[in-house]
């Protein structure tokens, strides 16, 4: 047995990127990266970062999301792929 429901698991190809938190010393850098990733204005990006945890990018291809995650982590952000 093992509780198999018989459904084949569909491999996801698109993911969301969620900003969990950030290093306070790196806030400006994080805002700049979020702004670039999300295509937002400065005010919107700042509000998004300050409102963490928040999804900052939706429906991103698997190939691209790892690079975005690394870029954000390199400036002091804590992000999760959801």
Residue pairs with C-beta under 8 A, 6 or more apart in sequence:
12 62
13 61
13 62
14 59
14 60
14 61
14 62
15 59
15 60
15 62
15 65
15 81
15 82
16 55
16 57
16 58
16 59
16 60
16 81
16 82
17 37
17 55
17 56
17 57
17 58
17 60
17 65
17 68
17 69
17 72
17 79
17 80
17 81
17 82
18 53
18 54
18 55
18 56
18 79
18 80
18 81
18 82
19 30
19 34
19 48
19 49
19 52
19 53
19 54
19 55
19 56
19 72
19 77
19 78
19 79
20 52
20 53
20 78
20 79
20 80
21 52
21 53
21 77
21 78
22 30
22 49
22 52
22 76
22 77
22 78
23 30
23 76
23 77
25 76
26 75
26 76
26 77
27 49
27 76
29 75
29 76
30 49
30 72
30 75
30 76
30 77
31 42
31 45
31 46
31 49
32 45
32 75
33 71
33 72
33 75
33 77
34 40
34 45
34 48
34 49
34 56
34 72
34 77
35 41
35 42
35 44
35 45
37 56
37 57
37 68
37 71
37 72
38 44
38 45
38 48
38 56
38 57
40 48
48 54
48 56
55 82
56 79
57 65
57 68
60 68
65 81
66 81
68 79
69 79
69 81
72 79
73 79
